[in-house]
Amino acid sequence: MSEQGSTPAISDYELLRRYEPILHFTKGEIFFPTDIDRYVQHCSLWISHADGTEEQLLAEGQVSLEDLAEARDLETDAVLYLRFVDPPSLSKVARRALREGGLSGRARRRGWTPGQARLARVGYLSRVVDALFTLTLFARGKVPGAVAAIAEEESRAIDAQGEKYVYYGRVFRDSGWIGLQYWYFYRYDDWRTAFEGVNDHEADWETIFVFLYADTDGTLKPRWAVFSCHDFTGDDLRRRWDDCAQLELVGDHPVAYIGAGSHAAYYRPGEYLIESEIPPLRRVAPVWNWLQNFWEKTIQRGASATTAGQNLFAIPFVEYARGNGLSVGPGQEEEWEAVLLDPPPPWLTDFRGLWGLYARDPIGGENAPAGPMYNRDGTPRGSWYDPLGYAGLDKVPTPPDEIERLEREQAEIAQRQQELETQIAARMDELHDLGAIHSAMEGSPNLRRDSQQLDERIGTLSVAVGDLRRERSQNEALLSAIAHRLEKRRSGQYDPPHAHIKVMQEPAAPEQIRFARLTELWSAVSIGLLLVVFVLLAILVPHRLLIGLAALVAAFVLIESIFRGRFSDTVRAITLILAIIALLVLVYTFFWQIIIGALLVGGVYLIWDNIREALAGSRSRGA
């Protein structure tokens, strides 16, 4: 790691270039960080009115960055947005797709190969949630599949005039931190249609941070890297500069592995199992997790969990961040063009619309994003206006500042300890005086009321002294902890690099399952097949529906367990469940008999225990 001195002064642009990240993409990716100028020139500008009507404000070729910054009077709930793929192009591509046999498989034709099927990596409940999500695509707004194909063609046509790999950089200073923010613009996000992911949308803005601080001698030192990844925020996004196990560096350049189609950034190459939460089910998940933990720890007595770490009420998707495709950055196949956002241009500050198609998706995933400064609804984006909070650094001082703060706190607590000693001594002296007076009052009935009042004063003062002593004791422990921390900091020792991370994102290793291809096929059809058979049961044997449904679910679970090599564990779990159900039925059927029997047994036990205690006492006195 090199060190950058503060003299001679280094410009913000030079700082950005010195630490600019290296991005490794997955083979099959077609959309890379590029300039916004040519993208906007190939877009039309639209407004979606509150009543659902669409109005084109500017046609393709008429839009400029200056037009985006123009002030417009919009009614409430209206949405201003760019459109990269115009509607007339869709019918043309649809006709071509019919001739060529479909629009799917574009990523495979570009060299991408999928890994283990995502549904084969999770259980039935996750598949049910995934099925519900898939069905909602018919009811909510989504980007047509043809849009991705057209966006690919138009993007290739633009790049034929000259490829550009661009980032938009920003430098800010806050609370001792110097933040370098790199914004990357992609013309299209084809995660769903090309890489079997969650969503598609026109345009994409992603960001990476590098945080530096000035050491006591003025030397600038890099401390943290923060990679944006979907909607995650806080400590889990952050990796320390000396974290060799997680953060890869080439000189002073952090390396990011970019998710195929989604453009989320990861610290290590691989395939990541991503869980997309469903908002209505967020409250159900903790209850289910509690029940699952109770089952595993209490009923199965610590048996290993088969779904550890999984949110069963989230939609599972695989993120391919293999890093085996194009690499962009210093010393790579392609180099960056840097654009410094200083001062912030009007298109950044004044355009609160969307940078691509507004699909009217109520969940939001299929709608294009807004720019770096704003969310889709026009509110300020946290990663722009509160980057320290976004990265979880709002509570983390720089290393030199931490030492100063600890020393100041140490001095303040030591001063408080002296004050406490004085206060405790004074109140103890007062307590002794009151205690002596109280003793003198004893045996004087005429002073009973005064004695009672004195009791109250003594009690109140005793509580106050106890509080002061408790504070003194806590301060002693805190002073010891601060002294220990200062000793480590002054000697250059820091916490383990992963100490701040609660959930570490790691590449998912393919699960070892039997008959892999057959299992993947089964995982793909199981939920649909379960639904079909349930409908047939409801039609053919409606009077046996509940029994048939229970048998059907048990059969499907047993088939799944065979594929995963868990047949014996599953049979044991089913046996336990049946035993618990039988016990509950017995309790319900013989509830009052059980209560009466329990009371009789309890009464007999109490009589026996009390007689045993009485006899033991008699023998002891006789001896």
C-alpha positions as CSV (number, residue, x, y, z in Angstrom):
1,M,0.0,0.0,0.0
2,S,1.4,3.3,-1.0
3,E,1.0,6.5,1.1
4,Q,0.1,9.9,-0.4
5,G,1.4,12.9,1.4
6,S,-0.5,16.1,1.7
7,T,2.4,18.2,0.3
8,P,2.3,18.9,-2.6
9,A,-1.5,19.1,-2.6
10,I,-3.3,16.6,-4.7
11,S,-6.4,17.5,-6.6
12,D,-9.8,15.7,-6.2
13,Y,-9.5,14.5,-9.7
14,E,-6.0,13.0,-9.0
15,L,-7.4,11.4,-5.8
16,L,-10.1,9.7,-7.8
17,R,-7.7,8.4,-10.4
18,R,-5.2,7.1,-7.8
19,Y,-7.8,4.8,-6.1
20,E,-10.2,4.1,-9.0
21,P,-11.6,0.5,-8.7
22,I,-11.0,-2.3,-11.1
23,L,-14.2,-4.0,-12.2
24,H,-14.3,-7.7,-13.4
25,F,-17.4,-8.7,-15.3
26,T,-18.9,-12.1,-16.0
27,K,-18.6,-13.7,-19.4
28,G,-21.9,-13.0,-21.2
29,E,-22.3,-9.5,-19.9
30,I,-23.1,-6.9,-22.6
31,F,-23.8,-3.7,-20.7
32,F,-20.8,-1.9,-19.1
33,P,-20.3,1.4,-17.4
34,T,-20.4,4.1,-20.0
35,D,-21.2,7.8,-20.7
36,I,-24.6,9.3,-20.2
37,D,-24.3,11.8,-23.1
38,R,-24.8,9.3,-26.0
39,Y,-27.4,7.4,-24.0
40,V,-29.6,10.5,-23.5
41,Q,-29.2,11.4,-27.2
42,H,-30.7,8.0,-28.1
43,C,-33.6,8.4,-25.6
44,S,-37.0,10.0,-25.8
45,L,-38.4,12.0,-22.8
46,W,-41.9,11.0,-21.5
47,I,-44.3,11.8,-18.7
48,S,-46.6,9.3,-17.1
49,H,-49.7,11.3,-15.9
50,A,-51.5,10.4,-12.7
51,D,-54.5,9.1,-14.7
52,G,-52.3,6.5,-16.5
53,T,-51.9,8.3,-19.8
54,E,-48.4,8.6,-21.4
55,E,-47.2,11.7,-23.1
56,Q,-44.0,12.1,-25.1
57,L,-42.3,15.4,-24.4
58,L,-39.3,15.0,-26.6
59,A,-38.6,12.5,-29.3
60,E,-35.4,10.5,-29.7
61,G,-32.5,12.7,-30.9
62,Q,-34.1,15.8,-29.4
63,V,-33.1,15.2,-25.7
64,S,-30.0,16.7,-24.2
65,L,-28.6,16.8,-20.7
66,E,-29.8,20.4,-20.5
67,D,-33.3,19.3,-21.3
68,L,-33.3,17.0,-18.2
69,A,-32.5,19.9,-16.0
70,E,-35.3,22.1,-17.3
71,A,-38.0,23.0,-14.7
72,R,-41.4,21.5,-15.4
73,D,-44.7,21.8,-13.6
74,L,-45.9,18.2,-13.0
75,E,-49.1,17.2,-11.2
76,T,-48.9,15.1,-8.1
77,D,-48.1,11.4,-8.8
78,A,-46.9,12.2,-12.3
79,V,-43.6,10.5,-13.3
80,L,-41.0,12.0,-15.7
81,Y,-38.8,9.4,-17.4
82,L,-36.5,8.7,-20.3
83,R,-37.1,5.8,-22.7
84,F,-34.2,4.1,-24.3
85,V,-36.4,1.6,-26.4
86,D,-39.3,3.2,-28.2
87,P,-42.6,1.4,-28.5
88,P,-42.6,1.1,-32.3
89,S,-39.4,-1.0,-32.1
90,L,-41.1,-3.7,-29.9
91,S,-43.5,-5.0,-32.6
92,K,-40.6,-5.2,-35.0
93,V,-38.5,-7.3,-32.6
94,A,-41.5,-9.5,-31.7
95,R,-42.0,-10.4,-35.4
96,R,-38.3,-11.1,-35.7
97,A,-38.4,-13.3,-32.5
98,L,-41.2,-15.4,-34.1
99,R,-39.1,-16.0,-37.1
100,E,-35.9,-16.8,-35.1
101,G,-37.6,-18.9,-32.4
102,G,-37.6,-16.6,-29.4
103,L,-35.7,-13.9,-27.5
104,S,-34.3,-16.1,-24.8
105,G,-30.8,-17.5,-24.5
106,R,-29.0,-14.2,-25.4
107,A,-26.5,-14.5,-22.5
108,R,-25.8,-18.2,-23.4
109,R,-25.1,-17.1,-27.0
110,R,-22.6,-14.6,-25.5
111,G,-20.8,-17.4,-23.7
112,W,-22.5,-17.5,-20.3
113,T,-23.4,-20.9,-18.7
114,P,-25.7,-21.2,-15.7
115,G,-24.6,-22.9,-12.6
116,Q,-26.6,-25.2,-10.3
117,A,-30.3,-24.4,-10.7
118,R,-31.4,-21.8,-8.1
119,L,-34.6,-23.6,-7.0
120,A,-32.5,-26.8,-6.4
121,R,-30.6,-24.8,-3.7
122,V,-33.6,-24.1,-1.6
123,G,-36.6,-25.8,0.0
124,Y,-40.3,-26.0,-0.8
125,L,-41.4,-22.9,1.1
126,S,-38.9,-20.7,-0.8
127,R,-40.1,-22.3,-4.0
128,V,-43.7,-21.4,-3.1
129,V,-42.8,-17.8,-2.5
130,D,-40.9,-17.8,-5.8
131,A,-43.9,-19.1,-7.6
132,L,-46.1,-16.4,-6.1
133,F,-43.6,-13.8,-7.2
134,T,-43.5,-15.2,-10.7
135,L,-47.3,-15.1,-11.0
136,T,-47.3,-11.5,-9.8
137,L,-45.4,-10.6,-13.0
138,F,-48.6,-11.1,-14.9
139,A,-50.5,-8.7,-12.7
140,R,-47.9,-5.9,-12.2
141,G,-45.9,-3.8,-14.5
142,K,-42.8,-5.4,-16.0
143,V,-40.4,-4.6,-18.8
144,P,-41.2,-6.7,-21.9
145,G,-38.6,-9.2,-22.8
146,A,-38.2,-7.7,-26.3
147,V,-36.8,-4.5,-24.7
148,A,-33.6,-6.2,-23.6
149,A,-33.0,-7.5,-27.1
150,I,-33.5,-4.0,-28.6
151,A,-31.4,-2.4,-25.9
152,E,-28.6,-4.8,-26.7
153,E,-28.8,-3.9,-30.4
154,E,-29.0,-0.1,-29.8
155,S,-26.1,-0.4,-27.3
156,R,-24.0,-2.2,-29.8
157,A,-24.8,0.4,-32.4
158,I,-23.7,3.2,-30.1
159,D,-20.5,1.4,-29.1
160,A,-19.7,0.8,-32.8
161,Q,-18.9,4.5,-33.0
162,G,-16.4,4.1,-30.2
163,E,-16.6,2.3,-26.9
164,K,-16.3,4.4,-23.7
165,Y,-15.8,3.1,-20.2
166,V,-16.7,5.9,-17.9
167,Y,-17.3,6.6,-14.2
168,Y,-18.6,9.8,-12.6
169,G,-16.6,10.7,-9.6
170,R,-17.3,12.7,-6.5
171,V,-15.0,13.7,-3.6
172,F,-16.5,14.8,-0.2
173,R,-15.1,15.5,3.2
174,D,-17.1,14.7,6.4
175,S,-16.1,14.2,10.0
176,G,-12.4,13.6,9.2
177,W,-13.2,11.2,6.3
178,I,-12.3,11.9,2.7
179,G,-14.8,10.0,0.6
180,L,-14.2,9.0,-3.0
181,Q,-17.4,8.0,-4.7
182,Y,-17.4,6.3,-8.1
183,W,-20.7,6.3,-10.0
184,Y,-21.2,3.8,-12.9
185,F,-24.0,4.2,-15.4
186,Y,-25.3,1.2,-17.4
187,R,-27.7,1.5,-20.3
188,Y,-29.7,-1.6,-19.3
189,D,-30.1,-4.1,-16.5
190,D,-31.0,-7.5,-18.1
191,W,-30.7,-9.7,-14.9
192,R,-34.1,-11.4,-15.4
193,T,-34.2,-12.1,-19.1
194,A,-30.5,-12.9,-19.6
195,F,-29.3,-14.3,-16.3
196,E,-32.5,-15.8,-14.6
197,G,-32.5,-13.0,-12.0
198,V,-35.1,-10.9,-10.3
199,N,-35.8,-8.0,-12.7
200,D,-35.1,-6.1,-15.8
201,H,-35.0,-2.3,-16.2
202,E,-33.6,0.4,-18.5
203,A,-30.7,2.2,-17.1
204,D,-28.7,1.4,-13.9
205,W,-26.7,3.5,-11.5
206,E,-24.2,1.7,-9.2
207,T,-21.6,3.1,-6.8
208,I,-18.3,2.2,-5.1
209,F,-16.7,4.2,-2.3
210,V,-13.1,4.5,-1.1
211,F,-12.7,6.2,2.3
212,L,-9.4,7.9,3.3
213,Y,-8.2,9.8,6.3
214,A,-5.3,12.2,7.0
215,D,-2.8,10.7,9.5
216,T,-1.2,12.8,12.2
217,D,1.6,13.8,9.8
218,G,-0.8,14.8,7.0
219,T,-0.4,11.6,5.0
220,L,-3.5,10.4,3.3
221,K,-4.3,6.7,3.9
222,P,-7.0,4.5,2.5
223,R,-9.1,2.8,5.2
224,W,-12.3,1.4,3.8
225,A,-13.9,0.2,0.5
226,V,-17.7,0.1,0.2
227,F,-19.4,-1.7,-2.7
228,S,-23.0,-1.1,-3.5
229,C,-25.1,-4.3,-3.6
230,H,-28.8,-4.1,-4.3
231,D,-30.6,-2.5,-1.3
232,F,-28.1,-3.4,1.4
233,T,-26.7,-0.7,3.6
234,G,-24.5,-0.3,6.6
235,D,-21.6,-2.2,8.1
236,D,-22.0,-5.4,6.1
237,L,-21.2,-3.4,2.9
238,R,-17.8,-2.3,4.2
239,R,-14.3,-3.9,4.0
240,R,-11.2,-2.6,5.6
241,W,-8.2,-1.8,3.5
242,D,-6.0,-4.4,5.2
243,D,-8.7,-7.2,4.9
244,C,-6.6,-9.4,2.6
245,A,-9.2,-12.3,2.9
246,Q,-12.0,-10.2,1.6
247,L,-10.7,-7.1,-0.2
248,E,-8.6,-7.7,-3.3
249,L,-6.2,-4.9,-4.2
250,V,-4.1,-4.2,-7.2
251,G,-1.7,-1.5,-5.9
252,D,-4.1,1.1,-4.5
253,H,-7.0,-0.1,-6.7
254,P,-9.8,-2.2,-5.0
255,V,-11.1,-5.0,-7.2
256,A,-14.9,-5.6,-7.6
257,Y,-16.6,-8.6,-9.2
258,I,-19.8,-7.4,-10.9
259,G,-23.0,-9.4,-10.9
260,A,-24.1,-10.4,-14.4
261,G,-27.1,-8.3,-15.5
262,S,-27.7,-6.8,-12.1
263,H,-24.4,-4.9,-11.8
264,A,-24.2,-5.3,-8.0
265,A,-20.6,-5.4,-6.8
266,Y,-19.0,-8.2,-4.8
267,Y,-15.6,-8.6,-3.1
268,R,-14.9,-12.1,-4.2
269,P,-15.7,-14.0,-7.4
270,G,-18.3,-16.7,-7.4
271,E,-22.0,-17.4,-7.5
272,Y,-24.1,-15.7,-4.7
273,L,-27.5,-16.9,-3.5
274,I,-29.5,-13.7,-3.1
275,E,-32.7,-13.5,-1.2
276,S,-35.2,-10.9,-2.4
277,E,-37.6,-10.1,0.4
278,I,-41.3,-9.8,0.0
279,P,-42.5,-6.8,2.1
280,P,-45.8,-8.4,3.4
281,L,-43.9,-11.5,4.6
282,R,-41.2,-9.6,6.6
283,R,-43.2,-9.9,9.8
284,V,-43.8,-13.6,9.3
285,A,-40.2,-14.5,8.9
286,P,-39.1,-13.9,12.5
287,V,-41.9,-16.1,13.8
288,W,-41.0,-18.9,11.4
289,N,-37.3,-18.6,12.3
290,W,-38.2,-18.9,16.1
291,L,-40.3,-22.0,15.4
292,Q,-37.5,-23.5,13.3
293,N,-34.9,-22.9,16.0
294,F,-37.2,-24.3,18.7
295,W,-37.7,-27.4,16.6
296,E,-34.0,-27.9,15.9
297,K,-32.7,-27.2,19.4
298,T,-35.6,-28.6,21.5
299,I,-37.4,-31.2,19.6
300,Q,-34.5,-32.6,17.5
301,R,-32.0,-31.9,20.3
302,G,-29.5,-29.8,18.4
303,A,-29.8,-31.6,15.0
304,S,-28.2,-29.6,12.2
305,A,-30.4,-27.2,10.4
306,T,-31.1,-28.0,6.7
307,T,-32.0,-24.4,6.0
308,A,-29.5,-22.5,8.1
309,G,-29.0,-18.9,7.2
310,Q,-31.9,-18.9,4.7
311,N,-34.9,-16.7,4.8
312,L,-37.6,-19.1,3.8
313,F,-40.0,-16.2,3.1
314,A,-37.7,-14.6,0.5
315,I,-37.3,-15.3,-3.2
316,P,-34.0,-17.0,-4.0
317,F,-32.0,-15.9,-7.0
318,V,-28.4,-16.7,-8.1
319,E,-26.1,-13.8,-8.7
320,Y,-23.3,-14.7,-11.1
321,A,-20.2,-12.6,-10.3
322,R,-17.6,-14.9,-11.8
323,G,-15.2,-12.3,-13.0
324,N,-14.3,-14.3,-16.1
325,G,-15.3,-11.6,-18.6
326,L,-14.2,-8.1,-19.5
327,S,-12.0,-6.3,-16.9
328,V,-12.0,-2.5,-16.8
329,G,-9.6,-0.4,-14.8
330,P,-5.9,0.5,-14.5
331,G,-3.7,-2.1,-16.2
332,Q,-6.8,-4.0,-17.5
333,E,-8.2,-4.7,-21.0
334,E,-10.0,-1.3,-20.9
335,E,-9.2,1.9,-19.0
336,W,-11.5,4.3,-17.4
337,E,-12.5,7.8,-18.5
338,A,-13.1,9.8,-15.4
339,V,-15.7,12.7,-15.1
340,L,-15.5,14.8,-11.9
341,L,-18.9,15.9,-10.6
342,D,-17.5,19.2,-9.3
343,P,-19.5,21.4,-9.3
344,P,-22.5,19.1,-9.5
345,P,-24.0,19.6,-13.0
346,P,-27.7,20.5,-13.4
347,W,-28.7,17.1,-14.9
348,L,-27.5,15.6,-11.5
349,T,-29.2,18.1,-9.2
350,D,-32.3,19.1,-11.0
351,F,-33.6,16.0,-12.8
352,R,-35.6,13.9,-10.4
353,G,-37.1,11.7,-13.1
354,L,-36.2,8.1,-14.0
355,W,-33.3,7.3,-16.3
356,G,-35.3,4.7,-18.3
357,L,-38.7,3.1,-18.8
358,Y,-41.4,3.6,-16.1
359,A,-43.0,0.2,-16.2
360,R,-45.6,1.0,-13.5
361,D,-44.3,-1.8,-11.3
362,P,-45.8,-1.2,-7.8
363,I,-42.9,-3.1,-6.2
364,G,-40.5,-0.9,-8.2
365,G,-37.9,-3.5,-9.4
366,E,-38.9,-3.2,-13.0
367,N,-39.0,0.6,-13.0
368,A,-35.8,2.4,-14.1
369,P,-33.8,4.1,-11.3
370,A,-33.4,7.8,-10.8
371,G,-30.0,9.4,-10.8
372,P,-27.2,9.3,-8.2
373,M,-28.9,12.0,-6.0
374,Y,-32.4,10.7,-5.8
375,N,-34.6,7.6,-5.3
376,R,-37.3,6.6,-7.7
377,D,-39.9,8.6,-5.8
378,G,-37.8,11.8,-6.0
379,T,-36.6,11.7,-2.3
380,P,-32.8,12.2,-1.7
381,R,-30.8,9.0,-2.0
382,G,-29.0,8.0,1.2
383,S,-25.8,7.0,-0.5
384,W,-25.5,10.6,-1.8
385,Y,-26.7,12.8,1.0
386,D,-25.5,10.6,3.9
387,P,-22.7,8.5,2.6
388,L,-21.2,7.9,6.1
389,G,-24.6,6.6,7.3
390,Y,-25.0,4.5,4.1
391,A,-21.6,2.8,4.8
392,G,-22.1,2.5,8.5
393,L,-19.2,4.9,9.2
394,D,-21.3,7.6,10.9
395,K,-20.3,6.0,14.2
396,V,-16.7,5.2,13.3
397,P,-14.1,8.0,13.8
398,T,-10.8,8.0,11.8
399,P,-7.9,6.3,13.6
400,P,-6.2,9.5,14.8
401,D,-9.6,11.0,15.8
402,E,-10.4,7.9,17.8
403,I,-7.2,8.3,19.9
404,E,-8.0,11.9,20.6
405,R,-11.6,11.1,21.5
406,L,-10.6,8.3,23.8
407,E,-8.0,10.5,25.6
408,R,-10.6,13.3,26.0
409,E,-13.2,10.8,27.3
410,Q,-10.6,9.3,29.7
411,A,-9.7,12.8,31.1
412,E,-13.4,13.6,31.5
413,I,-14.2,10.4,33.3
414,A,-11.2,10.7,35.6
415,Q,-12.4,14.2,36.5
416,R,-15.8,12.8,37.2
417,Q,-14.3,10.2,39.4
418,Q,-12.7,12.9,41.6
419,E,-16.1,14.6,41.8
420,L,-17.7,11.3,42.8
421,E,-15.2,10.7,45.5
422,T,-15.9,14.2,47.0
423,Q,-19.6,13.7,46.8
424,I,-19.6,10.2,48.3
425,A,-17.4,11.4,51.2
426,A,-19.6,14.4,51.9
427,R,-22.8,12.3,51.9
428,M,-21.3,9.5,53.9
429,D,-20.3,12.1,56.5
430,E,-23.9,13.4,56.5
431,L,-25.2,9.8,56.8
432,H,-23.1,9.2,59.8
433,D,-24.4,12.4,61.4
434,L,-28.0,11.4,60.8
435,G,-27.3,7.8,62.0
436,A,-25.9,9.2,65.3
437,I,-29.0,11.4,65.8
438,H,-31.3,8.6,64.9
439,S,-29.7,6.3,67.5
440,A,-30.1,9.1,70.1
441,M,-33.9,9.2,69.4
442,E,-34.4,5.6,70.1
443,G,-36.3,5.0,73.4
444,S,-38.0,8.5,73.2
445,P,-41.7,8.0,72.3
446,N,-42.2,11.7,72.0
447,L,-39.7,11.8,69.1
448,R,-41.3,9.0,67.1
449,R,-42.6,11.3,64.3
450,D,-39.2,13.0,64.1
451,S,-37.6,9.6,64.0
452,Q,-39.8,8.5,61.1
453,Q,-39.0,11.6,59.1
454,L,-35.3,11.0,59.8
455,D,-35.7,7.4,58.6
456,E,-37.0,8.7,55.2
457,R,-34.0,11.2,54.9
458,I,-31.5,8.4,55.7
459,G,-33.2,6.1,53.2
460,T,-33.1,8.7,50.4
461,L,-29.5,9.6,51.1
462,S,-28.5,5.9,51.3
463,V,-30.0,5.4,47.8
464,A,-28.2,8.4,46.5
465,V,-24.9,7.2,47.9
466,G,-25.5,3.8,46.3
467,D,-26.1,5.4,43.0
468,L,-22.9,7.4,43.2
469,R,-20.9,4.3,44.1
470,R,-22.5,2.4,41.3
471,E,-21.5,5.1,38.9
472,R,-18.0,5.1,40.3
473,S,-17.7,1.4,39.8
474,Q,-18.9,1.6,36.3
475,N,-16.5,4.4,35.5
476,E,-13.6,2.3,36.8
477,A,-14.5,-0.5,34.4
478,L,-14.9,2.0,31.6
479,L,-11.6,3.7,32.4
480,S,-9.9,0.2,32.3
481,A,-11.5,-0.5,28.9
482,I,-10.5,2.9,27.5
483,A,-6.9,2.4,28.7
484,H,-6.7,-1.0,27.1
485,R,-8.1,0.4,23.8
486,L,-5.7,3.3,23.9
487,E,-2.7,1.0,24.5
488,K,-3.7,-1.0,21.4
489,R,-4.4,2.0,19.2
490,R,-1.1,3.8,20.1
491,S,0.8,0.6,19.3
492,G,-1.0,0.3,15.9
493,Q,-3.2,-2.6,16.8
494,Y,-6.8,-2.7,15.5
495,D,-9.8,-4.9,15.7
496,P,-10.1,-8.0,13.5
497,P,-11.0,-6.8,10.0
498,H,-14.4,-8.6,10.1
499,A,-15.4,-7.5,13.6
500,H,-18.0,-5.0,12.3
501,I,-19.6,-7.5,9.9
502,K,-22.8,-9.3,11.0
503,V,-23.7,-11.1,7.7
504,M,-20.7,-11.9,5.4
505,Q,-21.7,-12.4,1.8
506,E,-19.8,-15.4,0.6
507,P,-20.0,-17.3,-2.8
508,A,-22.4,-20.2,-2.5
509,A,-20.9,-23.6,-3.1
510,P,-23.1,-25.9,-5.1
511,E,-25.0,-28.2,-2.8
512,Q,-24.1,-31.9,-3.0
513,I,-27.2,-33.6,-4.2
514,R,-28.0,-36.9,-5.7
515,F,-29.0,-37.2,-9.4
516,A,-28.2,-33.5,-10.0
517,R,-30.0,-33.1,-13.3
518,L,-33.1,-35.0,-12.1
519,T,-33.1,-33.0,-8.9
520,E,-32.9,-29.7,-10.8
521,L,-35.8,-30.8,-13.0
522,W,-37.8,-31.9,-10.0
523,S,-37.2,-28.5,-8.2
524,A,-38.3,-26.7,-11.4
525,V,-41.7,-28.6,-11.7
526,S,-42.5,-29.6,-8.0
527,I,-44.5,-26.5,-7.0
528,G,-46.4,-26.4,-10.3
529,L,-47.1,-30.1,-10.1
530,L,-48.2,-29.8,-6.5
531,L,-50.7,-27.2,-7.5
532,V,-52.1,-29.3,-10.4
533,V,-52.5,-32.4,-8.3
534,F,-54.2,-30.3,-5.5
535,V,-56.7,-29.1,-8.1
536,L,-57.3,-32.6,-9.3
537,L,-57.9,-33.8,-5.7
538,A,-60.4,-30.9,-5.2
539,I,-62.3,-32.0,-8.3
540,L,-62.2,-35.8,-8.0
541,V,-62.3,-36.4,-4.2
542,P,-63.4,-33.2,-2.5
543,H,-64.6,-35.1,0.6
544,R,-61.1,-36.4,1.2
545,L,-59.3,-33.1,0.3
546,L,-57.5,-32.5,3.7
547,I,-56.3,-36.1,3.9
548,G,-55.3,-36.1,0.3
549,L,-53.4,-32.8,0.7
550,A,-51.6,-34.1,3.8
551,A,-50.6,-37.3,1.9
552,L,-49.6,-35.3,-1.1
553,V,-47.3,-32.9,0.9
554,A,-45.7,-35.8,2.7
555,A,-45.0,-37.6,-0.6
556,F,-43.4,-34.5,-2.1
557,V,-41.3,-34.0,1.0
558,L,-40.1,-37.6,1.0
559,I,-39.2,-37.4,-2.7
560,E,-37.2,-34.2,-2.0
561,S,-35.4,-35.9,0.9
562,I,-34.4,-38.8,-1.3
563,F,-32.8,-36.4,-3.8
564,R,-30.9,-34.6,-1.0
565,G,-29.9,-37.7,0.9
566,R,-32.0,-36.8,3.9
567,F,-34.6,-39.5,3.8
568,S,-33.9,-40.9,7.3
569,D,-33.9,-37.4,8.9
570,T,-37.2,-36.6,7.1
571,V,-38.9,-39.8,8.2
572,R,-37.8,-39.1,11.8
573,A,-39.1,-35.5,11.5
574,I,-42.5,-36.7,10.1
575,T,-42.7,-39.3,12.9
576,L,-42.1,-36.6,15.5
577,I,-44.7,-34.4,13.9
578,L,-47.3,-37.2,13.9
579,A,-46.5,-38.0,17.6
580,I,-47.0,-34.4,18.5
581,I,-50.3,-34.2,16.7
582,A,-51.4,-37.5,18.4
583,L,-50.5,-36.0,21.8
584,L,-52.4,-32.8,21.1
585,V,-55.5,-34.9,20.0
586,L,-55.3,-36.9,23.3
587,V,-54.9,-33.7,25.4
588,Y,-57.9,-32.1,23.6
589,T,-60.0,-35.3,24.0
590,F,-59.2,-36.0,27.6
591,F,-58.5,-32.4,28.8
592,W,-60.5,-32.4,32.1
593,Q,-59.5,-36.0,33.0
594,I,-55.9,-34.9,32.6
595,I,-56.4,-31.8,34.7
596,I,-58.1,-33.8,37.5
597,G,-55.4,-36.5,37.4
598,A,-52.7,-33.9,37.6
599,L,-54.3,-32.2,40.6
600,L,-54.6,-35.6,42.4
601,V,-51.0,-36.5,41.7
602,G,-49.9,-33.0,42.9
603,G,-51.9,-33.3,46.1
604,V,-50.5,-36.7,46.9
605,Y,-47.0,-35.5,46.3
606,L,-47.4,-32.5,48.5
607,I,-48.7,-34.6,51.4
608,W,-45.8,-37.1,51.0
609,D,-43.2,-34.3,50.8
610,N,-44.5,-32.4,53.9
611,I,-44.8,-35.6,56.0
612,R,-41.2,-36.6,55.0
613,E,-40.0,-33.1,56.1
614,A,-41.9,-33.3,59.4
615,L,-40.5,-36.8,60.2
616,A,-37.0,-35.7,59.4
617,G,-37.3,-32.8,61.9
618,S,-38.6,-35.1,64.6
619,R,-35.7,-37.6,64.2
620,S,-33.2,-34.7,64.3
621,R,-34.6,-33.3,67.6
622,G,-34.8,-36.8,69.1
623,A,-31.2,-37.5,68.3
